[in-house]
Amino acid sequence: MNRQGQRRRAVPPTWLLPISRSTMAAAFLENGQARTLWLSGVHPRSATKADAKILAGQDLDYSLDPFDDQSFYRSAARSRNAALEVTVGVSPKASRVWLGKANSIEGFAASAALLINAVAAAKQGTAEPFRFLATPVQALDPAQVKGG
């Protein structure tokens, strides 16, 4: 309430917008070794192909199958980022990023600063870091669609 007894209108902060999928990939997944990938299928449901799958290993970019995995997109990833020297988890749908548990409030503040600085320094418009996976379409312009 303000001084006149009127209720203030809640104004959402404009700087709290979701981080784009490409910015998150540039900040946290490039120059890294993917340790865990959570994949969701874009193919029709079938008894012969999984709807989703989780891969774990040392550097998963080399273990993706260009034929079998092309109908999956990355719903989340955990990668050892060489530039940040930490393992970072990324979930682009909800613009979420995670690290391991902090041992103190100072450690938490340092981790938060590291993540914020990485996003601020990220280059816009980078390609999907996993070359064989499908990528979500952000917007479709009907004028650009060509019939065959």
C-alpha positions as CSV (number, residue, x, y, z in Angstrom):
1,M,0.0,0.0,0.0
2,N,1.2,3.5,-0.7
3,R,0.8,6.5,1.6
4,Q,-2.8,7.3,0.4
5,G,-3.9,3.8,1.4
6,Q,-4.1,2.6,-2.2
7,R,-2.8,-0.8,-3.2
8,R,0.2,-0.7,-5.6
9,R,0.0,-2.6,-8.8
10,A,2.6,-5.3,-9.1
11,V,4.9,-4.6,-12.1
12,P,6.9,-7.5,-13.3
13,P,10.6,-6.7,-13.7
14,T,11.3,-6.6,-17.5
15,W,14.9,-7.9,-17.1
16,L,13.6,-11.2,-15.7
17,L,12.9,-12.8,-19.1
18,P,13.7,-16.5,-20.0
19,I,17.1,-17.0,-21.5
20,S,17.0,-18.3,-25.1
21,R,18.0,-21.9,-25.9
22,S,20.9,-20.7,-28.1
23,T,22.2,-18.3,-25.4
24,M,22.1,-21.1,-22.8
25,A,23.9,-23.5,-25.2
26,A,26.6,-20.9,-26.0
27,A,27.1,-20.0,-22.3
28,F,27.1,-23.5,-20.8
29,L,27.4,-26.3,-23.4
30,E,29.9,-25.1,-26.0
31,N,33.5,-26.0,-25.3
32,G,32.4,-28.7,-22.9
33,Q,32.1,-32.4,-22.6
34,A,28.5,-33.6,-22.3
35,R,28.2,-36.0,-19.4
36,T,24.4,-36.5,-19.4
37,L,21.8,-35.9,-22.0
38,W,18.0,-36.0,-21.5
39,L,16.4,-36.5,-24.9
40,S,12.7,-36.2,-25.9
41,G,11.4,-37.7,-29.1
42,V,9.7,-35.7,-31.9
43,H,8.8,-38.8,-33.8
44,P,5.3,-40.5,-33.7
45,R,4.9,-42.8,-30.7
46,S,5.8,-46.4,-31.6
47,A,6.4,-49.7,-29.8
48,T,9.8,-50.0,-31.6
49,K,11.3,-46.6,-30.6
50,A,11.6,-44.9,-27.2
51,D,9.6,-41.7,-26.5
52,A,12.5,-40.4,-24.5
53,K,16.0,-41.5,-23.4
54,I,18.8,-40.5,-21.1
55,L,22.4,-41.0,-22.1
56,A,25.4,-40.8,-19.7
57,G,29.1,-40.9,-20.4
58,Q,32.3,-38.9,-20.7
59,D,31.7,-37.0,-24.0
60,L,28.3,-37.8,-25.5
61,D,28.6,-35.9,-28.7
62,Y,30.6,-38.8,-30.1
63,S,28.1,-41.4,-28.9
64,L,25.0,-39.9,-30.7
65,D,23.8,-42.0,-33.6
66,P,23.2,-39.7,-36.7
67,F,20.3,-42.0,-37.9
68,D,18.6,-43.1,-34.7
69,D,19.0,-39.9,-32.7
70,Q,17.9,-37.4,-35.3
71,S,14.3,-37.6,-34.1
72,F,15.2,-36.6,-30.6
73,Y,15.8,-33.1,-29.2
74,R,17.8,-32.1,-26.1
75,S,15.4,-31.4,-23.2
76,A,18.3,-31.1,-20.7
77,A,22.0,-31.6,-20.5
78,R,24.8,-31.8,-18.0
79,S,28.2,-30.8,-19.3
80,R,31.7,-30.2,-18.0
81,N,32.4,-26.7,-19.3
82,A,36.1,-26.2,-20.0
83,A,35.9,-22.3,-19.9
84,L,34.0,-22.3,-16.5
85,E,35.9,-25.3,-15.1
86,V,32.6,-26.7,-13.6
87,T,30.0,-29.2,-14.5
88,V,26.8,-27.3,-15.4
89,G,23.3,-28.6,-15.9
90,V,21.0,-26.9,-18.4
91,S,17.3,-27.2,-19.0
92,P,16.4,-24.7,-21.8
93,K,12.6,-25.2,-21.8
94,A,12.3,-23.5,-18.4
95,S,15.6,-21.5,-18.6
96,R,17.1,-23.4,-15.7
97,V,20.7,-23.9,-14.9
98,W,22.1,-25.9,-12.0
99,L,25.5,-26.7,-10.4
100,G,26.4,-28.8,-7.4
101,K,25.5,-28.0,-3.8
102,A,27.3,-24.9,-2.4
103,N,29.1,-25.4,0.9
104,S,28.5,-21.9,2.1
105,I,26.6,-18.7,1.2
106,E,29.9,-17.3,-0.2
107,G,30.2,-20.4,-2.4
108,F,26.6,-19.9,-3.6
109,A,27.2,-16.2,-4.4
110,A,30.4,-17.1,-6.3
111,S,28.5,-19.8,-8.3
112,A,25.6,-17.4,-9.1
113,A,28.1,-14.8,-10.3
114,L,29.9,-17.3,-12.5
115,L,26.6,-18.3,-14.1
116,I,25.4,-14.7,-14.6
117,N,28.7,-13.7,-16.1
118,A,28.7,-16.7,-18.5
119,V,25.2,-15.7,-19.8
120,A,26.3,-12.1,-20.2
121,A,29.4,-13.1,-22.2
122,A,27.6,-15.6,-24.4
123,K,27.4,-15.0,-28.1
124,Q,23.9,-14.9,-29.6
125,G,22.6,-17.2,-32.3
126,T,25.0,-20.1,-32.0
127,A,24.0,-23.5,-33.4
128,E,22.8,-26.5,-31.4
129,P,25.9,-28.0,-29.8
130,F,24.8,-31.6,-30.6
131,R,24.9,-31.9,-34.3
132,F,22.8,-35.0,-34.8
133,L,19.8,-33.9,-32.6
134,A,16.6,-32.2,-33.8
135,T,16.2,-28.6,-32.8
136,P,12.9,-26.9,-31.8
137,V,11.5,-24.4,-34.3
138,Q,11.1,-21.0,-32.5
139,A,8.8,-19.5,-35.1
140,L,7.4,-20.5,-38.4
141,D,6.7,-18.0,-41.2
142,P,4.1,-19.5,-43.5
143,A,5.4,-17.4,-46.4
144,Q,8.8,-19.3,-46.1
145,V,7.2,-22.7,-46.5
146,K,7.5,-24.2,-49.9
147,G,5.4,-27.1,-51.2
148,G,7.0,-29.9,-53.1
